[in-house]
């Protein structure tokens, strides 16, 4: 089966070709340089860039896979959640492609695709669902922080999410307070590698709460007040690294503690993690350490499939079609605020 996939949920234009469970191409056009001037994503500019980049990126995905559009068996696209205008560009283009090719269209939930990205081999793009283990998955990015129980392929239940800021949003906003270039999260992670994580004791919101929800707004506020009281700390290179390391330590400890605790409570043998913040070296080490102590298998998405990409969209679309999922109807539209639906067994996400 050959899937031609499109992803435009935020500020990266992606297209991929998945052939029989293997990502044969995964092309992404980033908009970081465009939005860095504004310190965050500007929806109108993101939409304009998607319009400019989509067809070149889609054609490049076909070229790298060595196929033409006529051999495609289905078209897939992110239907939600995400920025409304950005989603519209990719989903409507996919609808047009599917109509012109007389092929089915599969509308994919972006977070659901992240649930399975940890099972894509980074070496060759092969989806390894034969190795699937019932798990709890942490999906952590700039816009979302979710804990999801995944007891079976195409079966999942949302356990908890962020009550305010997502973990990646907290990193980016702290980076902005520190005067770091946009996006601040990855740079904060780099600086933290050479800092002392115990230099400053920032709060660990909801770490000891027995529930599965997260909150990072209070940590962000604590950092703001700290910097107001100690304005010279971030101006010193060593002090800046220590602040970054201390903030990162607080965030990753909360993420890891709550994720491992949920897996243990549910009797899951595996913890998986995906989403852009999973690229953080500090988070990957913290998860590895705590999973080792708890006797849990750890599956981390390869960095190529952590950030927004169409490869994971195509992998999930193929999985759904093979399981008998109903293709999208021609009149279906994007769902910007689409909550992750609870799905049992081999079902597709409801319309």
C-alpha atoms as a printed R data frame, in Angstrom:
    type eleno elety resid chain resno       x      y       z
1   ATOM     1    CA   UNK     A     1   0.000  0.000   0.000
2   ATOM     2    CA   UNK     A     2   1.266  3.468  -0.945
3   ATOM     3    CA   UNK     A     3   0.209  6.490   1.120
4   ATOM     4    CA   UNK     A     4   0.900 10.109   0.152
5   ATOM     5    CA   UNK     A     5   0.698 12.169   3.352
6   ATOM     6    CA   UNK     A     6   0.525 15.878   4.207
7   ATOM     7    CA   UNK     A     7   1.045 17.693   7.524
8   ATOM     8    CA   UNK     A     8   0.341 21.422   8.053
9   ATOM     9    CA   UNK     A     9  -0.960 21.681  11.620
10  ATOM    10    CA   UNK     A    10   1.247 24.611  12.652
11  ATOM    11    CA   UNK     A    11   4.369 26.151  11.122
12  ATOM    12    CA   UNK     A    12   6.033 23.265   9.297
13  ATOM    13    CA   UNK     A    13   4.953 22.072   5.874
14  ATOM    14    CA   UNK     A    14   5.449 18.328   5.579
15  ATOM    15    CA   UNK     A    15   4.822 15.650   2.986
16  ATOM    16    CA   UNK     A    16   5.819 11.992   3.012
17  ATOM    17    CA   UNK     A    17   5.370  8.757   1.139
18  ATOM    18    CA   UNK     A    18   4.804  5.566   3.117
19  ATOM    19    CA   UNK     A    19   5.028  2.273   1.246
20  ATOM    20    CA   UNK     A    20   4.054 -0.960   2.999
21  ATOM    21    CA   UNK     A    21   4.832  0.334   6.463
22  ATOM    22    CA   UNK     A    22   8.053  2.105   5.579
23  ATOM    23    CA   UNK     A    23   8.593  5.868   5.356
24  ATOM    24    CA   UNK     A    24  10.295  6.210   1.979
25  ATOM    25    CA   UNK     A    25  10.444 10.017   2.065
26  ATOM    26    CA   UNK     A    26   9.715 12.587   4.763
27  ATOM    27    CA   UNK     A    27  10.176 16.170   3.570
28  ATOM    28    CA   UNK     A    28   9.719 19.150   5.906
29  ATOM    29    CA   UNK     A    29   9.917 22.879   5.131
30  ATOM    30    CA   UNK     A    30  10.472 24.769   8.383
31  ATOM    31    CA   UNK     A    31   9.270 28.315   9.044
32  ATOM    32    CA   UNK     A    32  11.470 29.026  12.080
33  ATOM    33    CA   UNK     A    33  13.445 31.784  10.343
34  ATOM    34    CA   UNK     A    34  10.236 33.547   9.312
35  ATOM    35    CA   UNK     A    35   8.633 33.550  12.766
36  ATOM    36    CA   UNK     A    36  11.805 34.235  14.757
37  ATOM    37    CA   UNK     A    37  11.431 37.965  14.061
38  ATOM    38    CA   UNK     A    38   8.143 37.917  15.988
39  ATOM    39    CA   UNK     A    39   9.142 35.564  18.805
40  ATOM    40    CA   UNK     A    40   6.354 33.115  18.025
41  ATOM    41    CA   UNK     A    41   4.178 31.674  15.283
42  ATOM    42    CA   UNK     A    42   2.064 34.229  13.393
43  ATOM    43    CA   UNK     A    43  -0.900 32.258  11.976
44  ATOM    44    CA   UNK     A    44  -1.394 34.472   8.912
45  ATOM    45    CA   UNK     A    45   2.265 34.194   7.937
46  ATOM    46    CA   UNK     A    46   2.257 30.447   8.585
47  ATOM    47    CA   UNK     A    47  -0.731 30.053   6.261
48  ATOM    48    CA   UNK     A    48   0.953 32.051   3.509
49  ATOM    49    CA   UNK     A    49   4.101 29.923   3.788
50  ATOM    50    CA   UNK     A    50   2.080 26.699   3.638
51  ATOM    51    CA   UNK     A    51   0.500 27.939   0.406
52  ATOM    52    CA   UNK     A    52   3.949 28.672  -0.995
53  ATOM    53    CA   UNK     A    53   5.651 25.476   0.186
54  ATOM    54    CA   UNK     A    54   3.015 22.754  -0.002
55  ATOM    55    CA   UNK     A    55   3.193 21.691  -3.644
56  ATOM    56    CA   UNK     A    56   7.021 21.847  -3.908
57  ATOM    57    CA   UNK     A    57   7.300 19.796  -0.712
58  ATOM    58    CA   UNK     A    58   4.670 17.288  -1.897
59  ATOM    59    CA   UNK     A    59   6.388 16.865  -5.271
60  ATOM    60    CA   UNK     A    60   9.756 16.427  -3.554
61  ATOM    61    CA   UNK     A    61   8.316 13.677  -1.363
62  ATOM    62    CA   UNK     A    62   7.170 11.810  -4.493
63  ATOM    63    CA   UNK     A    63  10.529 12.383  -6.181
64  ATOM    64    CA   UNK     A    64  12.514 11.055  -3.230
65  ATOM    65    CA   UNK     A    65  10.266  8.001  -3.031
66  ATOM    66    CA   UNK     A    66  10.728  7.403  -6.772
67  ATOM    67    CA   UNK     A    67   7.025  7.294  -7.610
68  ATOM    68    CA   UNK     A    68   4.406  9.310  -9.443
69  ATOM    69    CA   UNK     A    69   1.009 10.334  -8.075
70  ATOM    70    CA   UNK     A    70  -0.797  7.804 -10.261
71  ATOM    71    CA   UNK     A    71   0.412  4.813  -8.215
72  ATOM    72    CA   UNK     A    72  -0.752  6.199  -4.857
73  ATOM    73    CA   UNK     A    73  -3.368  4.053  -3.088
74  ATOM    74    CA   UNK     A    74  -4.581  6.726  -0.654
75  ATOM    75    CA   UNK     A    75  -3.953 10.295   0.450
76  ATOM    76    CA   UNK     A    76  -3.656 11.248   4.124
77  ATOM    77    CA   UNK     A    77  -3.578 14.603   5.866
78  ATOM    78    CA   UNK     A    78  -3.699 16.061   9.353
79  ATOM    79    CA   UNK     A    79  -7.288 17.074  10.083
80  ATOM    80    CA   UNK     A    80  -6.636 18.484  13.566
81  ATOM    81    CA   UNK     A    81  -5.866 19.769  16.067
82  ATOM    82    CA   UNK     A    82  -3.860 22.825  15.069
83  ATOM    83    CA   UNK     A    83  -4.069 26.332  13.644
84  ATOM    84    CA   UNK     A    84  -7.307 26.551  11.631
85  ATOM    85    CA   UNK     A    85  -5.892 28.258   8.549
86  ATOM    86    CA   UNK     A    86  -2.786 26.085   8.508
87  ATOM    87    CA   UNK     A    87  -4.816 22.892   8.755
88  ATOM    88    CA   UNK     A    88  -7.095 24.117   5.993
89  ATOM    89    CA   UNK     A    89  -4.235 24.447   3.502
90  ATOM    90    CA   UNK     A    90  -3.036 20.863   3.881
91  ATOM    91    CA   UNK     A    91  -6.373 19.133   4.353
92  ATOM    92    CA   UNK     A    92  -8.125 20.856   1.453
93  ATOM    93    CA   UNK     A    93  -5.148 20.196  -0.819
94  ATOM    94    CA   UNK     A    94  -5.274 16.524   0.196
95  ATOM    95    CA   UNK     A    95  -8.999 16.429  -0.548
96  ATOM    96    CA   UNK     A    96  -8.334 17.847  -4.010
97  ATOM    97    CA   UNK     A    97  -5.532 15.347  -4.644
98  ATOM    98    CA   UNK     A    98  -7.695 12.447  -3.519
99  ATOM    99    CA   UNK     A    99 -10.570 13.625  -5.720
100 ATOM   100    CA   UNK     A   100  -8.354 14.094  -8.780
101 ATOM   101    CA   UNK     A   101  -6.686 10.694  -8.305
102 ATOM   102    CA   UNK     A   102  -9.975  8.981  -7.370
103 ATOM   103    CA   UNK     A   103  -8.357  7.663  -4.196
104 ATOM   104    CA   UNK     A   104  -9.580  7.579  -0.583
105 ATOM   105    CA   UNK     A   105  -8.607 10.325   1.849
106 ATOM   106    CA   UNK     A   106  -7.749  9.605   5.494
107 ATOM   107    CA   UNK     A   107  -8.016 12.496   7.951
108 ATOM   108    CA   UNK     A   108  -5.558 11.975  10.812
109 ATOM   109    CA   UNK     A   109  -5.551 13.246  14.389
110 ATOM   110    CA   UNK     A   110  -2.129 14.813  14.934
111 ATOM   111    CA   UNK     A   111  -1.732 13.581  18.517
112 ATOM   112    CA   UNK     A   112  -2.812 10.071  17.611
113 ATOM   113    CA   UNK     A   113  -0.044  9.990  15.010
114 ATOM   114    CA   UNK     A   114   2.463 10.946  17.724
115 ATOM   115    CA   UNK     A   115   1.306  7.905  19.748
116 ATOM   116    CA   UNK     A   116   2.791  5.608  17.110
117 ATOM   117    CA   UNK     A   117   5.844  7.622  16.065
118 ATOM   118    CA   UNK     A   118   7.961  5.914  18.734
119 ATOM   119    CA   UNK     A   119   7.512  2.671  16.803
120 ATOM   120    CA   UNK     A   120   9.040  4.027  13.590
121 ATOM   121    CA   UNK     A   121  12.655  2.907  13.178
122 ATOM   122    CA   UNK     A   122  14.849  5.955  12.722
123 ATOM   123    CA   UNK     A   123  17.396  3.988  10.700
124 ATOM   124    CA   UNK     A   124  15.174  2.933   7.796
125 ATOM   125    CA   UNK     A   125  11.750  4.407   8.492
126 ATOM   126    CA   UNK     A   126  10.174  1.008   9.034
127 ATOM   127    CA   UNK     A   127   7.126  0.961  11.337
128 ATOM   128    CA   UNK     A   128   7.804 -1.845  13.846
129 ATOM   129    CA   UNK     A   129   4.317 -2.689  15.070
130 ATOM   130    CA   UNK     A   130   5.269 -6.350  15.402
131 ATOM   131    CA   UNK     A   131   7.315 -5.125  18.383
132 ATOM   132    CA   UNK     A   132   4.407 -3.170  19.872
133 ATOM   133    CA   UNK     A   133   4.079 -3.410  23.656
134 ATOM   134    CA   UNK     A   134   1.087 -2.055  25.643
135 ATOM   135    CA   UNK     A   135   2.297  1.261  26.995
136 ATOM   136    CA   UNK     A   136   1.707  4.675  28.427
137 ATOM   137    CA   UNK     A   137   2.795  7.371  25.978
138 ATOM   138    CA   UNK     A   138   3.911 10.887  26.871
139 ATOM   139    CA   UNK     A   139   3.213 13.321  24.026
140 ATOM   140    CA   UNK     A   140   5.082 16.508  24.840
141 ATOM   141    CA   UNK     A   141   5.551 19.492  22.535
142 ATOM   142    CA   UNK     A   142   5.305 23.250  22.324
143 ATOM   143    CA   UNK     A   143   1.529 23.147  22.190
144 ATOM   144    CA   UNK     A   144   0.539 19.996  24.032
145 ATOM   145    CA   UNK     A   145   1.452 17.785  26.965
146 ATOM   146    CA   UNK     A   146  -0.560 14.562  27.143
147 ATOM   147    CA   UNK     A   147  -0.395 11.209  28.917
148 ATOM   148    CA   UNK     A   148  -2.174  8.444  27.032
149 ATOM   149    CA   UNK     A   149  -2.731  4.777  27.834
150 ATOM   150    CA   UNK     A   150  -2.185  2.699  24.680
151 ATOM   151    CA   UNK     A   151  -3.049 -0.933  25.555
152 ATOM   152    CA   UNK     A   152  -3.297 -2.025  21.903
153 ATOM   153    CA   UNK     A   153  -2.502 -0.819  18.412
154 ATOM   154    CA   UNK     A   154  -5.277  1.602  17.443
155 ATOM   155    CA   UNK     A   155  -6.624  1.552  20.978
156 ATOM   156    CA   UNK     A   156  -5.983  4.363  23.441
157 ATOM   157    CA   UNK     A   157  -7.414  6.409  26.304
158 ATOM   158    CA   UNK     A   158  -6.390  9.896  27.387
159 ATOM   159    CA   UNK     A   159  -5.184  9.929  30.998
160 ATOM   160    CA   UNK     A   160  -4.282 13.568  31.478
161 ATOM   161    CA   UNK     A   161  -3.135 16.752  29.809
162 ATOM   162    CA   UNK     A   162  -1.852 20.203  30.679
163 ATOM   163    CA   UNK     A   163  -4.155 22.503  32.605
164 ATOM   164    CA   UNK     A   164  -2.420 25.587  31.234
165 ATOM   165    CA   UNK     A   165   0.974 25.879  29.498
166 ATOM   166    CA   UNK     A   166   2.470 22.909  27.703
167 ATOM   167    CA   UNK     A   167   6.009 21.884  28.642
168 ATOM   168    CA   UNK     A   168   7.476 23.123  25.370
169 ATOM   169    CA   UNK     A   169   5.580 26.399  25.699
170 ATOM   170    CA   UNK     A   170   7.096 26.840  29.159
171 ATOM   171    CA   UNK     A   171  10.584 26.254  27.757
172 ATOM   172    CA   UNK     A   172  10.018 28.740  24.924
173 ATOM   173    CA   UNK     A   173   8.586 31.429  27.209
174 ATOM   174    CA   UNK     A   174  11.404 31.058  29.724
175 ATOM   175    CA   UNK     A   175  13.835 31.269  26.819
176 ATOM   176    CA   UNK     A   176  12.208 34.528  25.771
177 ATOM   177    CA   UNK     A   177  12.551 35.893  29.340
178 ATOM   178    CA   UNK     A   178  16.235 35.020  29.196
179 ATOM   179    CA   UNK     A   179  16.657 36.805  25.882
180 ATOM   180    CA   UNK     A   180  17.308 33.641  23.881
181 ATOM   181    CA   UNK     A   181  16.521 33.588  20.138
182 ATOM   182    CA   UNK     A   182  13.247 31.971  19.004
183 ATOM   183    CA   UNK     A   183  12.466 29.161  19.495
184 ATOM   184    CA   UNK     A   184  13.977 29.321  22.969
185 ATOM   185    CA   UNK     A   185  13.340 25.714  24.015
186 ATOM   186    CA   UNK     A   186  16.055 23.981  21.951
187 ATOM   187    CA   UNK     A   187  18.618 26.676  22.856
188 ATOM   188    CA   UNK     A   188  17.682 26.426  26.534
189 ATOM   189    CA   UNK     A   189  18.273 22.672  26.293
190 ATOM   190    CA   UNK     A   190  21.721 23.236  24.770
191 ATOM   191    CA   UNK     A   191  22.738 25.729  27.463
192 ATOM   192    CA   UNK     A   192  21.407 23.435  30.186
193 ATOM   193    CA   UNK     A   193  23.884 20.744  29.150
194 ATOM   194    CA   UNK     A   194  26.708 22.839  30.633
195 ATOM   195    CA   UNK     A   195  24.827 24.198  33.636
196 ATOM   196    CA   UNK     A   196  24.195 23.024  37.200
197 ATOM   197    CA   UNK     A   197  20.633 21.636  37.500
198 ATOM   198    CA   UNK     A   198  20.767 22.054  41.264
199 ATOM   199    CA   UNK     A   199  21.830 25.691  41.234
200 ATOM   200    CA   UNK     A   200  18.294 27.015  41.743
201 ATOM   201    CA   UNK     A   201  15.312 25.259  43.268
202 ATOM   202    CA   UNK     A   202  12.366 25.970  40.990
203 ATOM   203    CA   UNK     A   203   8.934 24.446  41.761
204 ATOM   204    CA   UNK     A   204   7.774 21.096  40.366
205 ATOM   205    CA   UNK     A   205   4.053 21.772  39.772
206 ATOM   206    CA   UNK     A   206   1.712 18.781  40.339
207 ATOM   207    CA   UNK     A   207   4.666 16.390  40.620
208 ATOM   208    CA   UNK     A   208   3.241 14.837  43.778
209 ATOM   209    CA   UNK     A   209  -0.399 15.093  42.732
210 ATOM   210    CA   UNK     A   210  -1.777 11.565  42.149
211 ATOM   211    CA   UNK     A   211  -3.617 12.639  38.990
212 ATOM   212    CA   UNK     A   212  -2.224 12.586  35.460
213 ATOM   213    CA   UNK     A   213  -2.620 16.254  34.554
214 ATOM   214    CA   UNK     A   214   0.252 18.731  34.184
215 ATOM   215    CA   UNK     A   215   0.695 22.430  34.891
216 ATOM   216    CA   UNK     A   216   3.675 24.578  33.960
217 ATOM   217    CA   UNK     A   217   2.259 28.097  34.256
218 ATOM   218    CA   UNK     A   218   3.339 28.362  37.907
219 ATOM   219    CA   UNK     A   219   6.897 27.353  37.066
220 ATOM   220    CA   UNK     A   220   7.035 29.968  34.342
221 ATOM   221    CA   UNK     A   221   5.783 32.609  36.802
222 ATOM   222    CA   UNK     A   222   8.340 31.511  39.410
223 ATOM   223    CA   UNK     A   223  11.130 32.002  36.886
224 ATOM   224    CA   UNK     A   224   9.788 35.456  36.012
225 ATOM   225    CA   UNK     A   225   9.833 36.551  39.670
226 ATOM   226    CA   UNK     A   226  13.274 35.001  40.178
227 ATOM   227    CA   UNK     A   227  14.703 36.967  37.268
228 ATOM   228    CA   UNK     A   228  13.066 40.148  38.574
229 ATOM   229    CA   UNK     A   229  14.824 39.636  41.922
230 ATOM   230    CA   UNK     A   230  18.133 38.596  40.344
231 ATOM   231    CA   UNK     A   231  18.413 40.639  37.120
232 ATOM   232    CA   UNK     A   232  22.152 40.039  36.799
233 ATOM   233    CA   UNK     A   233  22.018 36.233  36.862
234 ATOM   234    CA   UNK     A   234  21.096 35.753  33.209
235 ATOM   235    CA   UNK     A   235  23.688 38.319  32.090
236 ATOM   236    CA   UNK     A   236  26.496 36.108  33.322
237 ATOM   237    CA   UNK     A   237  27.250 33.149  31.006
238 ATOM   238    CA   UNK     A   238  27.637 30.660  33.845
239 ATOM   239    CA   UNK     A   239  24.538 31.996  35.575
240 ATOM   240    CA   UNK     A   240  22.513 31.731  32.370
241 ATOM   241    CA   UNK     A   241  23.518 28.097  31.930
242 ATOM   242    CA   UNK     A   242  22.613 27.348  35.562
243 ATOM   243    CA   UNK     A   243  19.156 28.930  35.206
244 ATOM   244    CA   UNK     A   244  18.529 26.928  32.029
245 ATOM   245    CA   UNK     A   245  19.695 23.708  33.681
246 ATOM   246    CA   UNK     A   246  17.567 24.326  36.773
247 ATOM   247    CA   UNK     A   247  14.426 25.097  34.772
248 ATOM   248    CA   UNK     A   248  14.942 22.060  32.565
249 ATOM   249    CA   UNK     A   249  15.492 19.857  35.622
250 ATOM   250    CA   UNK     A   250  12.161 20.972  37.090
251 ATOM   251    CA   UNK     A   251  10.218 20.322  33.876
252 ATOM   252    CA   UNK     A   252  11.730 16.956  33.014
253 ATOM   253    CA   UNK     A   253  11.391 15.691  36.576
254 ATOM   254    CA   UNK     A   254   7.653 16.393  36.543
255 ATOM   255    CA   UNK     A   255   7.230 14.787  33.110
256 ATOM   256    CA   UNK     A   256   9.206 11.685  34.006
257 ATOM   257    CA   UNK     A   257   7.798 11.157  37.511
258 ATOM   258    CA   UNK     A   258   4.171 11.427  36.415
259 ATOM   259    CA   UNK     A   259   4.699  9.297  33.303
260 ATOM   260    CA   UNK     A   260   6.438  6.467  35.142
261 ATOM   261    CA   UNK     A   261   3.879  6.589  37.947
262 ATOM   262    CA   UNK     A   262   1.008  6.263  35.449
263 ATOM   263    CA   UNK     A   263   2.678  3.309  33.720
264 ATOM   264    CA   UNK     A   264   3.226  1.537  37.045
265 ATOM   265    CA   UNK     A   265  -0.343  2.200  38.186
266 ATOM   266    CA   UNK     A   266  -1.790  0.741  34.981
267 ATOM   267    CA   UNK     A   267   0.563 -2.233  34.909
268 ATOM   268    CA   UNK     A   268   2.070 -1.184  31.577
269 ATOM   269    CA   UNK     A   269   5.433 -2.731  30.754
270 ATOM   270    CA   UNK     A   270   6.540  0.131  28.530
271 ATOM   271    CA   UNK     A   271   6.718  3.913  28.555
272 ATOM   272    CA   UNK     A   272   6.900  5.714  25.203
273 ATOM   273    CA   UNK     A   273   7.542  9.377  24.498
274 ATOM   274    CA   UNK     A   274   7.061 11.501  21.399
275 ATOM   275    CA   UNK     A   275   6.624 15.123  20.360
276 ATOM   276    CA   UNK     A   276   9.121 17.932  19.858
277 ATOM   277    CA   UNK     A   277  10.246 18.205  23.494
278 ATOM   278    CA   UNK     A   278  11.294 14.550  23.341
279 ATOM   279    CA   UNK     A   279  14.336 15.829  21.440
280 ATOM   280    CA   UNK     A   280  15.532 17.300  24.756
281 ATOM   281    CA   UNK     A   281  18.632 15.465  25.893
282 ATOM   282    CA   UNK     A   282  17.744 16.142  29.494
283 ATOM   283    CA   UNK     A   283  14.289 14.593  29.138
284 ATOM   284    CA   UNK     A   284  15.618 11.551  27.316
285 ATOM   285    CA   UNK     A   285  18.154 10.910  30.092
286 ATOM   286    CA   UNK     A   286  15.608 11.470  32.864
287 ATOM   287    CA   UNK     A   287  13.128  9.074  31.280
288 ATOM   288    CA   UNK     A   288  15.833  6.477  30.696
289 ATOM   289    CA   UNK     A   289  17.020  6.691  34.299
290 ATOM   290    CA   UNK     A   290  13.568  6.450  35.870
291 ATOM   291    CA   UNK     A   291  12.387  3.691  33.524
292 ATOM   292    CA   UNK     A   292  15.510  1.660  34.322
293 ATOM   293    CA   UNK     A   293  14.824  1.991  38.050
294 ATOM   294    CA   UNK     A   294  11.165  1.031  37.551
295 ATOM   295    CA   UNK     A   295  11.931 -1.899  35.268
296 ATOM   296    CA   UNK     A   296  10.044 -0.345  32.336
297 ATOM   297    CA   UNK     A   297  10.930 -0.623  28.664
298 ATOM   298    CA   UNK     A   298  11.422  2.837  27.164
299 ATOM   299    CA   UNK     A   299  10.553  3.725  23.568
300 ATOM   300    CA   UNK     A   300  11.603  7.194  22.422
301 ATOM   301    CA   UNK     A   301  10.589  8.556  19.054
302 ATOM   302    CA   UNK     A   302  13.522  9.190  16.748
303 ATOM   303    CA   UNK     A   303  14.220 12.952  16.501
304 ATOM   304    CA   UNK     A   304  13.147 12.883  12.836
305 ATOM   305    CA   UNK     A   305   9.661 11.843  13.963
306 ATOM   306    CA   UNK     A   306   9.450 13.941  17.147
307 ATOM   307    CA   UNK     A   307   8.656 17.293  15.578
308 ATOM   308    CA   UNK     A   308   5.757 17.810  13.175
309 ATOM   309    CA   UNK     A   309   6.188 15.555  10.162
310 ATOM   310    CA   UNK     A   310   4.079 13.796   7.552
311 ATOM   311    CA   UNK     A   311   5.852 10.448   7.952
312 ATOM   312    CA   UNK     A   312   3.952  9.634  11.134
313 ATOM   313    CA   UNK     A   313   0.714 10.805   9.469
314 ATOM   314    CA   UNK     A   314   1.204  8.355   6.611
315 ATOM   315    CA   UNK     A   315   2.149  5.484   8.927
316 ATOM   316    CA   UNK     A   316  -1.029  5.892  10.967
317 ATOM   317    CA   UNK     A   317  -3.162  6.316   7.834
318 ATOM   318    CA   UNK     A   318  -1.894  3.026   6.415
319 ATOM   319    CA   UNK     A   319  -2.494  1.327   9.754
320 ATOM   320    CA   UNK     A   320  -6.065  2.605   9.840
321 ATOM   321    CA   UNK     A   321  -6.868  1.631   6.263
322 ATOM   322    CA   UNK     A   322  -5.585 -1.897   6.806
323 ATOM   323    CA   UNK     A   323  -7.755 -2.106   9.932
324 ATOM   324    CA   UNK     A   324 -10.840 -1.139   7.938
325 ATOM   325    CA   UNK     A   325 -11.110  2.506   8.968
326 ATOM   326    CA   UNK     A   326 -13.701  4.515   7.042
327 ATOM   327    CA   UNK     A   327 -12.039  7.053   4.707
328 ATOM   328    CA   UNK     A   328 -12.983 10.706   5.117
329 ATOM   329    CA   UNK     A   329 -16.091 11.945   3.354
330 ATOM   330    CA   UNK     A   330 -15.700 14.638   0.712
331 ATOM   331    CA   UNK     A   331 -17.611 17.184   2.786
332 ATOM   332    CA   UNK     A   332 -15.545 16.743   5.969
333 ATOM   333    CA   UNK     A   333 -13.667 19.763   7.241
334 ATOM   334    CA   UNK     A   334 -10.699 20.445   9.535
335 ATOM   335    CA   UNK     A   335 -11.124 20.204  13.330
336 ATOM   336    CA   UNK     A   336  -8.747 22.747  14.956
337 ATOM   337    CA   UNK     A   337  -9.798 21.915  18.527
338 ATOM   338    CA   UNK     A   338 -10.147 18.170  18.011
339 ATOM   339    CA   UNK     A   339  -9.747 16.430  21.352
340 ATOM   340    CA   UNK     A   340  -7.989 13.074  21.290
341 ATOM   341    CA   UNK     A   341 -10.846 10.555  21.028
342 ATOM   342    CA   UNK     A   342 -10.910  7.367  23.079
343 ATOM   343    CA   UNK     A   343 -10.560  4.449  20.703
344 ATOM   344    CA   UNK     A   344 -10.885  0.756  21.585
345 ATOM   345    CA   UNK     A   345  -9.280 -1.932  19.446
346 ATOM   346    CA   UNK     A   346  -8.948 -1.596  15.679
347 ATOM   347    CA   UNK     A   347 -11.217  1.408  15.197
348 ATOM   348    CA   UNK     A   348 -10.610  4.597  13.314
349 ATOM   349    CA   UNK     A   349 -11.070  7.923  15.002
350 ATOM   350    CA   UNK     A   350 -14.718  9.008  14.810
351 ATOM   351    CA   UNK     A   351 -15.689 11.784  12.417
